[in-house]
């Protein structure tokens, strides 16, 4: 008999092999994922950590489907799942509402689940869909803040969950044989297109119109819905790009977001719209663990280019421009036609830019007007003009997710930040300090101490 919480009238444990109708694809995928998560502590720890729930050695994670709660708020409001996390001292619970394929969450539906959770004393509602958000505490839908006073709202994308599973397998974080088998099977399952798990594959329908407006030298308006749709699409692509890079390097890759914007999705969107309108660019900063610096991704709608760059301080132990440029070139094994080097100079000297191939032949071609100056920092760039592919909703995304990993393989994985050498001793130790014993003051070898 299933041991159900007090606020649950009926329900089944999440099944690894759920018996459901063909039309219940969402419930099937949710049941399988929840069932596997309860059996793999490493997976529970990674996933639940994003909603502020700590999973320890004694923590028990349970999951249920087909749940009927004691208190109801409206007819037909039945969640796809229920999570219970019991630490022995405290219990945390969350309703699960899952969407699959291109089905999207609605404000009305999410608000009903928040009301249902509140009525039954449940701590949170977690939505799962193919929609992307920057963080788990952001939601694809806007709800009344009054509903969030006693119930938290979180969101996971299926693509993010699949990436977490991929990284755990790649890092061999699951050592138990049975758990490892379940993890590998779950990865295989989530990777199959028939499950309905989708990555972000295309920009908003207004992408082509906005890019054409920029090409026609028409001013973009901050209040235009097509501009907002493009900015929102880029935020979704940023998240998917980080997941794509996470799979590429086998570790978690994240987007660097200003602190004042990180917790406010609406303000983040507004800031991106402002940048798009004023400079006709979209940009993100991607952070790869242990990289020499963050990777800046810049999409220029006027030039139809995608540029990726990393910045490094020049080595201060090398005085000339030639020596500093050669120091950087030695870290770049490939002469890709798209690679450029930009040098930044002291004072008001404007940056100078040259392609890597030219610098191999003559490092001094990057020198500015002052022959005695040496650059204080460098920027390595990969710039690609997409031409007609730029305005394609799908081809643009394909190219961005090809260019960024390519830059990482050519540049990111090879660059190392310069570090000053440790200081040398200030003076010689040939002469003893005052008060220090000399060799003559020491007892002869083998001498015995005076007897008392």
Secondary structure, DSSP 8 states (H G I E B T S, - for coil): -----TTEEEEEE--TT----TT-HHHHHHHHHHHHHHH-HHHHHHHHHTTT----TT-EEEEEEEEEESS-SSTT---SEEEEEE-SS-EEEEEEEE--TT----HHHHHHHHHHHHHTT--EEEEEES---SSTT--SS---GGGGSSSEEEEEEHHHHHHHHHHHHHTT---SHHHHHHHHHHHHHHHSGGG---------TTHHHHHHHHHTT----TT-HHHHHHHHHHHHHHHHHHHHHHHHHTS--EE---HHHHT-HHHHHHHHHHHHHHHSEEEEEEE-TT-SS-EEEEEETTTTEEEEEEEEE--TT--SHHHHHHHHHTT-----TTEEEEEE-STT---EEEEHHHHHH-GGGG--S-TT---SEEEEEEEEE-GGGGG-HHHHHHHHHHHHHHHIIIIITT-----------SS-SSS--TT---GGGS--TT------
